[in-house]
Amino acid sequence: MSSKVKNITGWIVSGTMALALAGSALDKIILSQHAIQMGTSFGLSPETYRIVGIIEILSAILFVIPRTAVLGLLLLSSYLGGAITTHLLHNQGILFPAILESLIWIGACLRLPELTKRIIYAGTSGTAAGL
């Protein structure tokens, strides 16, 4: 696959995931009935769940900005790791947050080739050029 195709595919995957997260975050921020029910089922007050939504949307925004994409990726990974843990603690399915996190990483690796190089060559003694 050419680098141009990888980049376009990465942007499509990343953009789709960012839109999904933005929708989820907006649901929490406006405190829809569904969001209030979910927050309550996790033992969170509506105000706390709104803060979770703000964190979620800020992380998604950082993820789609090229200069801050790695920071956004790390924040989203942490956020979704917490979501997976929360779902496990409350006997809920983890498939959806796990798929989201996987797709976010796939999109990031396609969009950010330097990230892939660092992951692949992390265990070697600097064999990658410039790493």
N, CA, C and O atoms as a GROMACS GRO file, in nm:
protein
  524
    1MET      N    1   0.085  -0.116   0.000
    1MET     CA    2   0.000   0.000   0.000
    1MET      C    3   0.090   0.123   0.000
    1MET      O    4   0.184   0.132   0.079
    2SER      N    5   0.061   0.218  -0.088
    2SER     CA    6   0.144   0.338  -0.097
    2SER      C    7   0.120   0.427   0.026
    2SER      O    8   0.019   0.414   0.095
    3SER      N    9   0.215   0.516   0.052
    3SER     CA   10   0.203   0.602   0.170
    3SER      C   11   0.082   0.696   0.158
    3SER      O   12   0.020   0.730   0.259
    4LYS      N   13   0.049   0.736   0.035
    4LYS     CA   14  -0.066   0.823   0.016
    4LYS      C   15  -0.195   0.750   0.052
    4LYS      O   16  -0.282   0.806   0.119
    5VAL      N   17  -0.208   0.625   0.009
    5VAL     CA   18  -0.327   0.545   0.039
    5VAL      C   19  -0.335   0.519   0.190
    5VAL      O   20  -0.443   0.526   0.248
    6LYS      N   21  -0.220   0.490   0.252
    6LYS     CA   22  -0.218   0.469   0.398
    6LYS      C   23  -0.264   0.594   0.470
    6LYS      O   24  -0.344   0.588   0.564
    7ASN      N   25  -0.214   0.708   0.426
    7ASN     CA   26  -0.249   0.834   0.492
    7ASN      C   27  -0.399   0.863   0.477
    7ASN      O   28  -0.465   0.901   0.574
    8ILE      N   29  -0.452   0.845   0.358
    8ILE     CA   30  -0.595   0.870   0.335
    8ILE      C   31  -0.679   0.772   0.418
    8ILE      O   32  -0.777   0.812   0.482
    9THR      N   33  -0.641   0.646   0.417
    9THR     CA   34  -0.714   0.545   0.496
    9THR      C   35  -0.706   0.579   0.644
    9THR      O   36  -0.805   0.569   0.716
   10GLY      N   37  -0.588   0.620   0.688
   10GLY     CA   38  -0.571   0.659   0.828
   10GLY      C   39  -0.660   0.775   0.867
   10GLY      O   40  -0.718   0.776   0.975
   11TRP      N   41  -0.670   0.874   0.778
   11TRP     CA   42  -0.757   0.989   0.805
   11TRP      C   43  -0.904   0.948   0.808
   11TRP      O   44  -0.980   0.999   0.890
   12ILE      N   45  -0.943   0.858   0.719
   12ILE     CA   46  -1.083   0.813   0.717
   12ILE      C   47  -1.116   0.740   0.847
   12ILE      O   48  -1.219   0.766   0.910
   13VAL      N   49  -1.029   0.648   0.887
   13VAL     CA   50  -1.052   0.573   1.011
   13VAL      C   51  -1.049   0.668   1.131
   13VAL      O   52  -1.137   0.662   1.217
   14SER      N   53  -0.948   0.754   1.136
   14SER     CA   54  -0.936   0.848   1.249
   14SER      C   55  -1.053   0.945   1.255
   14SER      O   56  -1.107   0.972   1.362
   15GLY      N   57  -1.093   0.996   1.140
   15GLY     CA   58  -1.206   1.089   1.136
   15GLY      C   59  -1.335   1.024   1.180
   15GLY      O   60  -1.414   1.084   1.253
   16THR      N   61  -1.357   0.902   1.135
   16THR     CA   62  -1.478   0.829   1.175
   16THR      C   63  -1.480   0.805   1.326
   16THR      O   64  -1.584   0.822   1.390
   17MET      N   65  -1.366   0.767   1.381
   17MET     CA   66  -1.358   0.744   1.525
   17MET      C   67  -1.375   0.874   1.602
   17MET      O   68  -1.442   0.877   1.706
   18ALA      N   69  -1.316   0.981   1.553
   18ALA     CA   70  -1.330   1.112   1.619
   18ALA      C   71  -1.475   1.158   1.618
   18ALA      O   72  -1.523   1.213   1.717
   19LEU      N   73  -1.544   1.135   1.508
   19LEU     CA   74  -1.686   1.172   1.502
   19LEU      C   75  -1.770   1.089   1.599
   19LEU      O   76  -1.860   1.141   1.664
   20ALA      N   77  -1.740   0.961   1.608
   20ALA     CA   78  -1.812   0.874   1.702
   20ALA      C   79  -1.789   0.921   1.846
   20ALA      O   80  -1.882   0.927   1.926
   21LEU      N   81  -1.664   0.953   1.877
   21LEU     CA   82  -1.632   0.999   2.012
   21LEU      C   83  -1.694   1.136   2.040
   21LEU      O   84  -1.740   1.162   2.151
   22ALA      N   85  -1.695   1.222   1.939
   22ALA     CA   86  -1.757   1.354   1.956
   22ALA      C   87  -1.906   1.340   1.984
   22ALA      O   88  -1.961   1.410   2.069
   23GLY      N   89  -1.972   1.250   1.914
   23GLY     CA   90  -2.114   1.225   1.940
   23GLY      C   91  -2.137   1.174   2.081
   23GLY      O   92  -2.229   1.218   2.150
   24SER      N   93  -2.055   1.082   2.123
   24SER     CA   94  -2.064   1.029   2.259
   24SER      C   95  -2.039   1.139   2.362
   24SER      O   96  -2.109   1.148   2.462
   25ALA      N   97  -1.938   1.221   2.336
   25ALA     CA   98  -1.904   1.329   2.429
   25ALA      C   99  -2.017   1.432   2.437
   25ALA      O  100  -2.053   1.477   2.546
   26LEU      N  101  -2.073   1.468   2.323
   26LEU     CA  102  -2.182   1.566   2.322
   26LEU      C  103  -2.304   1.513   2.398
   26LEU      O  104  -2.375   1.590   2.464
   27ASP      N  105  -2.328   1.384   2.387
   27ASP     CA  106  -2.437   1.320   2.461
   27ASP      C  107  -2.416   1.340   2.611
   27ASP      O  108  -2.510   1.368   2.684
   28LYS      N  109  -2.292   1.325   2.655
   28LYS     CA  110  -2.259   1.342   2.797
   28LYS      C  111  -2.265   1.490   2.837
   28LYS      O  112  -2.315   1.524   2.944
   29ILE      N  113  -2.216   1.576   2.750
   29ILE     CA  114  -2.211   1.719   2.783
   29ILE      C  115  -2.351   1.779   2.795
   29ILE      O  116  -2.377   1.858   2.886
   30ILE      N  117  -2.439   1.741   2.704
   30ILE     CA  118  -2.576   1.797   2.711
   30ILE      C  119  -2.664   1.721   2.810
   30ILE      O  120  -2.779   1.759   2.834
   31LEU      N  121  -2.609   1.614   2.866
   31LEU     CA  122  -2.680   1.532   2.965
   31LEU      C  123  -2.813   1.482   2.913
   31LEU      O  124  -2.918   1.507   2.972
   32SER      N  125  -2.808   1.410   2.802
   32SER     CA  126  -2.929   1.347   2.749
   32SER      C  127  -2.978   1.243   2.849
   32SER      O  128  -2.905   1.202   2.939
   33GLN      N  129  -3.100   1.202   2.832
   33GLN     CA  130  -3.157   1.101   2.922
   33GLN      C  131  -3.072   0.974   2.922
   33GLN      O  132  -3.048   0.914   3.027
   34HIS      N  133  -3.028   0.934   2.804
   34HIS     CA  134  -2.942   0.814   2.793
   34HIS      C  135  -2.813   0.833   2.872
   34HIS      O  136  -2.770   0.742   2.944
   35ALA      N  137  -2.751   0.950   2.859
   35ALA     CA  138  -2.625   0.977   2.930
   35ALA      C  139  -2.646   0.976   3.081
   35ALA      O  140  -2.563   0.922   3.156
   36ILE      N  141  -2.755   1.034   3.125
   36ILE     CA  142  -2.783   1.036   3.269
   36ILE      C  143  -2.801   0.894   3.322
   36ILE      O  144  -2.753   0.860   3.430
   37GLN      N  145  -2.872   0.810   3.244
   37GLN     CA  146  -2.891   0.670   3.284
   37GLN      C  147  -2.758   0.596   3.290
   37GLN      O  148  -2.732   0.521   3.384
   38MET      N  149  -2.674   0.616   3.189
   38MET     CA  150  -2.544   0.548   3.186
   38MET      C  151  -2.456   0.595   3.303
   38MET      O  152  -2.397   0.513   3.373
   39GLY      N  153  -2.448   0.726   3.323
   39GLY     CA  154  -2.368   0.780   3.432
   39GLY      C  155  -2.415   0.729   3.567
   39GLY      O  156  -2.334   0.693   3.652
   40THR      N  157  -2.545   0.726   3.586
   40THR     CA  158  -2.602   0.678   3.711
   40THR      C  159  -2.570   0.530   3.730
   40THR      O  160  -2.541   0.487   3.842
   41SER      N  161  -2.575   0.451   3.623
   41SER     CA  162  -2.545   0.308   3.634
   41SER      C  163  -2.399   0.285   3.673
   41SER      O  164  -2.365   0.180   3.729
   42PHE      N  165  -2.311   0.383   3.642
   42PHE     CA  166  -2.170   0.373   3.680
   42PHE      C  167  -2.142   0.439   3.815
   42PHE      O  168  -2.029   0.438   3.863
   43GLY      N  169  -2.247   0.497   3.876
   43GLY     CA  170  -2.229   0.562   4.005
   43GLY      C  171  -2.175   0.703   3.994
   43GLY      O  172  -2.116   0.755   4.089
   44LEU      N  173  -2.194   0.768   3.878
   44LEU     CA  174  -2.145   0.903   3.857
   44LEU      C  175  -2.260   1.003   3.858
   44LEU      O  176  -2.369   0.975   3.807
   45SER      N  177  -2.234   1.119   3.915
   45SER     CA  178  -2.334   1.224   3.912
   45SER      C  179  -2.338   1.283   3.772
   45SER      O  180  -2.241   1.270   3.697
   46PRO      N  181  -2.448   1.348   3.734
   46PRO     CA  182  -2.455   1.411   3.602
   46PRO      C  183  -2.341   1.512   3.579
   46PRO      O  184  -2.288   1.520   3.468
   47GLU      N  185  -2.304   1.588   3.681
   47GLU     CA  186  -2.197   1.686   3.667
   47GLU      C  187  -2.063   1.617   3.637
   47GLU      O  188  -1.986   1.663   3.553
   48THR      N  189  -2.037   1.508   3.705
   48THR     CA  190  -1.914   1.432   3.682
   48THR      C  191  -1.915   1.372   3.543
   48THR      O  192  -1.813   1.372   3.474
   49TYR      N  193  -2.029   1.320   3.501
   49TYR     CA  194  -2.039   1.259   3.368
   49TYR      C  195  -2.021   1.364   3.259
   49TYR      O  196  -1.967   1.334   3.152
   50ARG      N  197  -2.065   1.487   3.285
   50ARG     CA  198  -2.042   1.597   3.191
   50ARG      C  199  -1.892   1.624   3.178
   50ARG      O  200  -1.843   1.650   3.068
   51ILE      N  201  -1.819   1.620   3.288
   51ILE     CA  202  -1.674   1.640   3.284
   51ILE      C  203  -1.607   1.530   3.204
   51ILE      O  204  -1.512   1.555   3.129
   52VAL      N  205  -1.656   1.408   3.219
   52VAL     CA  206  -1.605   1.296   3.139
   52VAL      C  207  -1.625   1.325   2.990
   52VAL      O  208  -1.536   1.298   2.909
   53GLY      N  209  -1.740   1.380   2.954
   53GLY     CA  210  -1.767   1.416   2.815
   53GLY      C  211  -1.672   1.524   2.764
   53GLY      O  212  -1.626   1.519   2.650
   54ILE      N  213  -1.644   1.622   2.848
   54ILE     CA  214  -1.550   1.729   2.809
   54ILE      C  215  -1.411   1.672   2.786
   54ILE      O  216  -1.344   1.708   2.690
   55ILE      N  217  -1.367   1.582   2.873
   55ILE     CA  218  -1.237   1.517   2.855
   55ILE      C  219  -1.236   1.438   2.725
   55ILE      O  220  -1.138   1.440   2.650
   56GLU      N  221  -1.344   1.368   2.699
   56GLU     CA  222  -1.355   1.286   2.578
   56GLU      C  223  -1.345   1.372   2.451
   56GLU      O  224  -1.271   1.337   2.359
   57ILE      N  225  -1.418   1.482   2.446
   57ILE     CA  226  -1.416   1.564   2.324
   57ILE      C  227  -1.282   1.636   2.308
   57ILE      O  228  -1.234   1.650   2.196
   58LEU      N  229  -1.222   1.682   2.417
   58LEU     CA  230  -1.091   1.747   2.407
   58LEU      C  231  -0.986   1.648   2.356
   58LEU      O  232  -0.900   1.684   2.275
   59SER      N  233  -0.991   1.526   2.404
   59SER     CA  234  -0.897   1.423   2.358
   59SER      C  235  -0.916   1.393   2.210
   59SER      O  236  -0.818   1.378   2.136
   60ALA      N  237  -1.042   1.384   2.166
   60ALA     CA  238  -1.070   1.358   2.024
   60ALA      C  239  -1.021   1.474   1.937
   60ALA      O  240  -0.967   1.451   1.829
   61ILE      N  241  -1.040   1.597   1.983
   61ILE     CA  242  -0.991   1.713   1.907
   61ILE      C  243  -0.839   1.709   1.896
   61ILE      O  244  -0.784   1.730   1.788
   62LEU      N  245  -0.772   1.682   2.006
   62LEU     CA  246  -0.625   1.672   2.001
   62LEU      C  247  -0.580   1.561   1.906
   62LEU      O  248  -0.477   1.574   1.840
   63PHE      N  249  -0.657   1.453   1.900
   63PHE     CA  250  -0.622   1.340   1.814
   63PHE      C  251  -0.627   1.376   1.666
   63PHE      O  252  -0.543   1.329   1.589
   64VAL      N  253  -0.722   1.459   1.625
   64VAL     CA  254  -0.734   1.490   1.482
   64VAL      C  255  -0.643   1.604   1.437
   64VAL      O  256  -0.624   1.623   1.317
   65ILE      N  257  -0.587   1.679   1.529
   65ILE     CA  258  -0.492   1.785   1.493
   65ILE      C  259  -0.355   1.719   1.474
   65ILE      O  260  -0.302   1.660   1.568
   66PRO      N  261  -0.298   1.727   1.354
   66PRO     CA  262  -0.172   1.656   1.329
   66PRO      C  263  -0.061   1.684   1.431
   66PRO      O  264   0.010   1.592   1.472
   67ARG      N  265  -0.045   1.808   1.472
   67ARG     CA  266   0.063   1.843   1.564
   67ARG      C  267   0.045   1.780   1.703
   67ARG      O  268   0.143   1.755   1.773
   68THR      N  269  -0.080   1.756   1.742
   68THR     CA  270  -0.108   1.701   1.875
   68THR      C  271  -0.167   1.560   1.870
   68THR      O  272  -0.221   1.511   1.969
   69ALA      N  273  -0.156   1.495   1.755
   69ALA     CA  274  -0.220   1.364   1.736
   69ALA      C  275  -0.168   1.257   1.833
   69ALA      O  276  -0.247   1.176   1.882
   70VAL      N  277  -0.038   1.257   1.861
   70VAL     CA  278   0.015   1.155   1.951
   70VAL      C  279  -0.037   1.177   2.093
   70VAL      O  280  -0.073   1.081   2.160
   71LEU      N  281  -0.042   1.302   2.138
   71LEU     CA  282  -0.098   1.332   2.269
   71LEU      C  283  -0.245   1.290   2.274
   71LEU      O  284  -0.288   1.228   2.371
   72GLY      N  285  -0.322   1.322   2.171
   72GLY     CA  286  -0.462   1.281   2.164
   72GLY      C  287  -0.476   1.130   2.166
   72GLY      O  288  -0.566   1.076   2.230
   73LEU      N  289  -0.387   1.061   2.095
   73LEU     CA  290  -0.388   0.914   2.093
   73LEU      C  291  -0.368   0.858   2.233
   73LEU      O  292  -0.439   0.767   2.275
   74LEU      N  293  -0.270   0.912   2.304
   74LEU     CA  294  -0.243   0.863   2.440
   74LEU      C  295  -0.360   0.893   2.534
   74LEU      O  296  -0.396   0.810   2.616
   75LEU      N  297  -0.417   1.012   2.521
   75LEU     CA  298  -0.532   1.046   2.606
   75LEU      C  299  -0.652   0.957   2.574
   75LEU      O  300  -0.721   0.911   2.665
   76LEU      N  301  -0.678   0.933   2.445
   76LEU     CA  302  -0.790   0.846   2.408
   76LEU      C  303  -0.766   0.702   2.452
   76LEU      O  304  -0.860   0.633   2.493
   77SER      N  305  -0.642   0.657   2.445
   77SER     CA  306  -0.610   0.522   2.492
   77SER      C  307  -0.638   0.509   2.641
   77SER      O  308  -0.692   0.408   2.687
   78SER      N  309  -0.599   0.611   2.715
   78SER     CA  310  -0.625   0.611   2.859
   78SER      C  311  -0.774   0.616   2.888
   78SER      O  312  -0.825   0.543   2.972
   79TYR      N  313  -0.843   0.704   2.816
   79TYR     CA  314  -0.988   0.720   2.833
   79TYR      C  315  -1.060   0.588   2.805
   79TYR      O  316  -1.144   0.544   2.884
   80LEU      N  317  -1.027   0.525   2.693
   80LEU     CA  318  -1.096   0.401   2.656
   80LEU      C  319  -1.053   0.285   2.745
   80LEU      O  320  -1.132   0.193   2.769
   81GLY      N  321  -0.930   0.287   2.794
   81GLY     CA  322  -0.889   0.186   2.892
   81GLY      C  323  -0.973   0.197   3.018
   81GLY      O  324  -1.014   0.097   3.077
   82GLY      N  325  -0.998   0.322   3.060
   82GLY     CA  326  -1.086   0.345   3.175
   82GLY      C  327  -1.229   0.301   3.146
   82GLY      O  328  -1.296   0.246   3.233
   83ALA      N  329  -1.274   0.325   3.024
   83ALA     CA  330  -1.409   0.283   2.986
   83ALA      C  331  -1.421   0.131   2.990
   83ALA      O  332  -1.520   0.077   3.038
   84ILE      N  333  -1.319   0.063   2.940
   84ILE     CA  334  -1.320  -0.084   2.942
   84ILE      C  335  -1.323  -0.134   3.086
   84ILE      O  336  -1.399  -0.225   3.119
   85THR      N  337  -1.241  -0.074   3.173
   85THR     CA  338  -1.238  -0.114   3.314
   85THR      C  339  -1.373  -0.089   3.381
   85THR      O  340  -1.422  -0.174   3.455
   86THR      N  341  -1.432   0.027   3.354
   86THR     CA  342  -1.562   0.060   3.412
   86THR      C  343  -1.668  -0.040   3.366
   86THR      O  344  -1.751  -0.085   3.446
   87HIS      N  345  -1.666  -0.073   3.239
   87HIS     CA  346  -1.763  -0.170   3.187
   87HIS      C  347  -1.743  -0.307   3.253
   87HIS      O  348  -1.840  -0.374   3.287
   88LEU      N  349  -1.618  -0.346   3.271
   88LEU     CA  350  -1.591  -0.474   3.338
   88LEU      C  351  -1.641  -0.474   3.482
   88LEU      O  352  -1.700  -0.571   3.528
   89LEU      N  353  -1.617  -0.364   3.553
   89LEU     CA  354  -1.659  -0.354   3.692
   89LEU      C  355  -1.811  -0.359   3.708
   89LEU      O  356  -1.862  -0.400   3.812
   90HIS      N  357  -1.883  -0.317   3.604
   90HIS     CA  358  -2.028  -0.314   3.612
   90HIS      C  359  -2.093  -0.423   3.526
   90HIS      O  360  -2.210  -0.414   3.488
   91ASN      N  361  -2.015  -0.526   3.495
   91ASN     CA  362  -2.064  -0.642   3.420
   91ASN      C  363  -2.132  -0.604   3.290
   91ASN      O  364  -2.238  -0.657   3.256
   92GLN      N  365  -2.071  -0.512   3.217
   92GLN     CA  366  -2.121  -0.472   3.086
   92GLN      C  367  -2.020  -0.515   2.980
   92GLN      O  368  -1.903  -0.539   3.010
   93GLY      N  369  -2.067  -0.525   2.857
   93GLY     CA  370  -1.982  -0.569   2.748
   93GLY      C  371  -1.869  -0.469   2.718
   93GLY      O  372  -1.888  -0.348   2.728
   94ILE      N  373  -1.753  -0.522   2.682
   94ILE     CA  374  -1.638  -0.436   2.653
   94ILE      C  375  -1.604  -0.432   2.504
   94ILE      O  376  -1.507  -0.368   2.464
   95LEU      N  377  -1.683  -0.501   2.424
   95LEU     CA  378  -1.652  -0.512   2.282
   95LEU      C  379  -1.647  -0.375   2.214
   95LEU      O  380  -1.554  -0.347   2.139
   96PHE      N  381  -1.746  -0.290   2.239
   96PHE     CA  382  -1.753  -0.160   2.171
   96PHE      C  383  -1.633  -0.071   2.205
   96PHE      O  384  -1.568  -0.020   2.114
   97PRO      N  385  -1.601  -0.048   2.335
   97PRO     CA  386  -1.484   0.036   2.362
   97PRO      C  387  -1.353  -0.028   2.315
   97PRO      O  388  -1.260   0.044   2.277
   98ALA      N  389  -1.344  -0.160   2.316
   98ALA     CA  390  -1.222  -0.227   2.269
   98ALA      C  391  -1.205  -0.210   2.118
   98ALA      O  392  -1.094  -0.189   2.070
   99ILE      N  393  -1.314  -0.221   2.045
   99ILE     CA  394  -1.308  -0.200   1.900
   99ILE      C  395  -1.272  -0.055   1.869
   99ILE      O  396  -1.190  -0.028   1.781
  100LEU      N  397  -1.334   0.040   1.941
  100LEU     CA  398  -1.300   0.181   1.921
  100LEU      C  399  -1.151   0.206   1.943
  100LEU      O  400  -1.086   0.271   1.862
  101GLU      N  401  -1.099   0.153   2.052
  101GLU     CA  402  -0.957   0.174   2.081
  101GLU      C  403  -0.868   0.111   1.974
  101GLU      O  404  -0.769   0.170   1.933
  102SER      N  405  -0.904  -0.007   1.928
  102SER     CA  406  -0.826  -0.072   1.822
  102SER      C  407  -0.828   0.010   1.694
  102SER      O  408  -0.725   0.028   1.630
  103LEU      N  409  -0.945   0.059   1.657
  103LEU     CA  410  -0.955   0.139   1.535
  103LEU      C  411  -0.881   0.272   1.548
  103LEU      O  412  -0.823   0.321   1.451
  104ILE      N  413  -0.882   0.331   1.666
  104ILE     CA  414  -0.808   0.455   1.688
  104ILE      C  415  -0.658   0.430   1.668
  104ILE      O  416  -0.590   0.510   1.604
  105TRP      N  417  -0.608   0.321   1.721
  105TRP     CA  418  -0.466   0.289   1.703
  105TRP      C  419  -0.433   0.256   1.557
  105TRP      O  420  -0.328   0.296   1.506
  106ILE      N  421  -0.522   0.185   1.490
  106ILE     CA  422  -0.500   0.154   1.347
  106ILE      C  423  -0.495   0.283   1.267
  106ILE      O  424  -0.404   0.303   1.186
  107GLY      N  425  -0.591   0.372   1.290
  107GLY     CA  426  -0.592   0.500   1.220
  107GLY      C  427  -0.466   0.580   1.248
  107GLY      O  428  -0.408   0.640   1.158
  108ALA      N  429  -0.424   0.582   1.373
  108ALA     CA  430  -0.303   0.658   1.411
  108ALA      C  431  -0.179   0.599   1.344
  108ALA      O  432  -0.094   0.674   1.295
  109CYS      N  433  -0.168   0.469   1.342
  109CYS     CA  434  -0.050   0.406   1.280
  109CYS      C  435  -0.046   0.431   1.130
  109CYS      O  436   0.061   0.445   1.072
  110LEU      N  437  -0.162   0.436   1.067
  110LEU     CA  438  -0.165   0.464   0.924
  110LEU      C  439  -0.135   0.612   0.895
  110LEU      O  440  -0.068   0.643   0.797
  111ARG      N  441  -0.183   0.701   0.981
  111ARG     CA  442  -0.163   0.846   0.964
  111ARG      C  443  -0.025   0.892   1.006
  111ARG      O  444   0.030   0.986   0.948
  112LEU      N  445   0.032   0.826   1.105
  112LEU     CA  446   0.158   0.870   1.165
  112LEU      C  447   0.265   0.763   1.148
  112LEU      O  448   0.288   0.685   1.241
  113PRO      N  449   0.330   0.757   1.032
  113PRO     CA  450   0.427   0.649   1.009
  113PRO      C  451   0.542   0.648   1.110
  113PRO      O  452   0.598   0.542   1.139
  114GLU      N  453   0.578   0.765   1.166
  114GLU     CA  454   0.685   0.768   1.265
  114GLU      C  455   0.645   0.693   1.392
  114GLU      O  456   0.730   0.638   1.461
  115LEU      N  457   0.516   0.692   1.423
  115LEU     CA  458   0.467   0.616   1.538
  115LEU      C  459   0.488   0.467   1.517
  115LEU      O  460   0.534   0.396   1.607
  116THR      N  461   0.455   0.420   1.398
  116THR     CA  462   0.474   0.279   1.366
  116THR      C  463   0.621   0.242   1.373
  116THR      O  464   0.656   0.136   1.426
  117LYS      N  465   0.708   0.327   1.321
  117LYS     CA  466   0.852   0.300   1.327
  117LYS      C  467   0.899   0.289   1.471
  117LYS      O  468   0.978   0.200   1.504
  118ARG      N  469   0.852   0.377   1.556
  118ARG     CA  470   0.893   0.372   1.697
  118ARG      C  471   0.841   0.246   1.765
  118ARG      O  472   0.911   0.189   1.850
  119ILE      N  473   0.723   0.202   1.731
  119ILE     CA  474   0.669   0.081   1.792
  119ILE      C  475   0.746  -0.041   1.744
  119ILE      O  476   0.784  -0.127   1.824
  120ILE      N  477   0.770  -0.050   1.614
  120ILE     CA  478   0.838  -0.166   1.556
  120ILE      C  479   0.984  -0.174   1.602
  120ILE      O  480   1.033  -0.282   1.634
  121TYR      N  481   1.052  -0.060   1.605
  121TYR     CA  482   1.195  -0.060   1.636
  121TYR      C  483   1.224  -0.027   1.780
  121TYR      O  484   1.340   0.000   1.813
  122ALA      N  485   1.124  -0.028   1.868
  122ALA     CA  486   1.143   0.007   2.007
  122ALA      C  487   1.237  -0.090   2.078
  122ALA      O  488   1.312  -0.050   2.167
  123GLY      N  489   1.234  -0.215   2.039
  123GLY     CA  490   1.316  -0.314   2.107
  123GLY      C  491   1.455  -0.332   2.049
  123GLY      O  492   1.537  -0.405   2.106
  124THR      N  493   1.484  -0.267   1.939
  124THR     CA  494   1.616  -0.281   1.878
  124THR      C  495   1.705  -0.164   1.921
  124THR      O  496   1.657  -0.067   1.979
  125SER      N  497   1.831  -0.175   1.893
  125SER     CA  498   1.925  -0.072   1.936
  125SER      C  499   1.940   0.036   1.830
  125SER      O  500   2.049   0.054   1.775
  126GLY      N  501   1.836   0.106   1.801
  126GLY     CA  502   1.844   0.219   1.710
  126GLY      C  503   1.872   0.182   1.567
  126GLY      O  504   1.940   0.257   1.497
  127THR      N  505   1.822   0.066   1.521
  127THR     CA  506   1.851   0.022   1.384
  127THR      C  507   1.773   0.100   1.281
  127THR      O  508   1.809   0.100   1.163
  128ALA      N  509   1.666   0.164   1.322
  128ALA     CA  510   1.589   0.244   1.225
  128ALA      C  511   1.660   0.378   1.205
  128ALA      O  512   1.706   0.439   1.300
  129ALA      N  513   1.666   0.420   1.083
  129ALA     CA  514   1.735   0.547   1.053
  129ALA      C  515   1.669   0.660   1.128
  129ALA      O  516   1.548   0.679   1.120
  130GLY      N  517   1.749   0.735   1.199
  130GLY     CA  518   1.700   0.851   1.269
  130GLY      C  519   1.629   0.822   1.400
  130GLY      O  520   1.576   0.914   1.462
  131LEU      N  521   1.625   0.698   1.443
  131LEU     CA  522   1.558   0.667   1.570
  131LEU      C  523   1.657   0.623   1.672
  131LEU      O  524   1.619   0.593   1.785
   0.00000   0.00000   0.00000
